[in-house]
Amino acid sequence: MFATKENPAGKGERILLVVLFVSYLVLLAWIVLWKLEVPYVGGGALREIKLVPFLPGGGFGTVKPFELIANLVLFVPFGMCLTMLAPSWAWWKVAAVIAGSSLVLEAAQYVLAVGSSDITDVIVNTAGGVVGFGLVAVAARWLRERTAKVMTRVCSIVLALALVLSAVFIASPLRYASPRDGVTSTHGHR
């Protein structure tokens, strides 16, 4: 479909895609775990688990639409890159890898006490990855043999934009933290 035996991605394109994907995964972990702040290990008060998706409960309010959209968008490149690197995989395999990765990130939030672990995030993150798979599938129908080259460029642009936006965020006085964190530190938490 995207890169096959008959239409392989060039070796240089594949290496670039792997480098971009690893860079993206590092940035994704930093965003999810530490919200672009200096990495830290929190206190036990930040260890919360929410197993009921999309509804308030257990001290959690409803999920804010901005957070849902942000999670969805953050995981679209995951689906795109994974689809390009494993072109023979069906959508459900891509979804399973993304769901597993999201679950690992949520578990890491709990273990490191850096935020709440929420099943809603796993669901929305997985949906974002499936959207990424779908975007590559649509692009492959239009681009055919140029899919690998064009989508590698798209991934390059997306990662470059993400890095620039991250740098702007880090340099700005704006900080993201949940008002109920109750932590006072240089990490942007109260």
N, C-alpha and C positions, 0 to 999 in steps of 0.2 A: 504494500500500500504506500508507505512513505519511503522506506529504504529497504529494498528487497535484493535478492540475488541478481535479478535482472537489472535492477536500478539501485546499486549501492551508493550510500553517501560516501563522499570522498573521505580519505583518511584524515586530512586536515580539518574538514568540517566536523568529523566525529570527535576528534581530539578537542577542538574548540568547544563543542557542545558539552563534553564531559567536564572541561574546566569551568564553563559557565554554570553547569548544573551543580557542581560541588560548591562554587562561590555562592550560588543562590541558596543552597541548603544551609550554609554557614550563616548567611544573612537572615534566612527564615528562622533558624533556631534563635538567633540573637533577638529578633523582633518578638517572637512568641514568648520566649523565656524572660527576657529582660527589657522589652520595649525600647530597645536601642540605648539602654543605660549601661553603665559599667557593670559587668557581671558580678553577682553577689549571691550569697546564700541567706535566705530570710529566716524569720523566726517561725515558731510553730503556729502562731496566730494566722499565718497565711496559708495553712494547709486546709483546703476545703474541697469537697467533691460534690458535684451536682450531677445526678444520674437521670433526672427528668428533663428531657429536652424541651426548649423553647418556652417553658412555663416558669413562673416564679416559684420559689420554694426553698426550704432549708437555709434561709438567710439570704438567698439570692433574689434579686429583682428580675424583672423580665429582661431579656437580652435586647440591647439597644440596636436599632436598625443599622446604624453606622458600623457597629462591631460585626454584625452579620455580613455586611457587604465587604468590609475590610478583610475578614477571614476568607470569604469566597474569593476575592481578588488575589489575595496573597498566595493562594494555592493553585490558581490557574497555571502559572508557569511550571509548577511541579508536574501537572498532567501533561503539559506540552512537551517538556524535556523528556520525561519518562517515556512518552509515546514515541518520540523521535529516537530514543536510545534502544527501545524494545519494540520495534515496529510490528512484530508478529503477535504481540499481546492483544487480547480482547479487552474491551473497556472494563470488564469486571476485574481483570487482573490488575490493571492500572489502579482502579478504585480500591482494591484490597491492599495494595502496597501503600497508597496514600492514607487510607484509613489506619493501617498499622503504624505508619510514621507519625500520624497525628496523635494516635493513642500514646505512643512513646513520648511525644512532646508534652502531652497533658500529664502523663505519669511523672515526667521530669519536673514539671511545675510543682507537683505535689511533693516529691522527694526533696527538691531544693527549697521548698516553701517560698516560691517567688510569685505565686498567683493561684487562682482557683482553677481546679480541673473540672471541665464542663463537657458533658457528652454532646451538647449542642455544637461545641467547637469541632468535635470529631466529625459530626454529620455535615456541617457546613464546609469544613475544610475538604472533605471527601467530594462533596458536590463541586467545589471549585476545581479540584483535580479532574473530575469528569468533564467539566466545561472545557478545560485545557485539552483533554483528549478529543473532544468534539471539534474544537477549533482546528486542530491539526488534521482531523478527518475531512473537514470541509475544505481546508486549504489543499489537501492532497487531490481532491476531486477537480479543483480549478488549476492547480499548478503542475500536477502530474510529476514528471521527472525532475522538476525544479523545486519540489517540496523541501527536500533536505537543505538545500542552499538558502532558500528564502526563509524558512522557519528558523534556521540557525541565525540568520541576520536579525529576525524578529526577536529571538531570545536574547541576542547580544544587546539590542536596543532596550529591551525591557530591563535587563540586568543593569545596564549603564544608567538608565533612568532611576531605577531603585536605589542604586548606590548614591547618585546625586541627591535624591530626595532624603535619603538617610543622612547624608552629610549635612544637608540644610537643617534637618531636624536636630541633629546633634549640636550644631552650632547655634541654634535658636534657644531662647529662654523657655520655650514651650516644653512641657513635660507631660507624659501620659502616665497616670496612675489612678487606680481605683480609690475613691474617697474613703472607702472603708478599710484600706490597708492599715491605717493607723501607725505607720512606720515613719519616723523622721530620719532622713538621711540625705546624702547627696545624690541618691538614685532617683530623685524626682518624686518620691513618695512623701506623704504627710507624716 
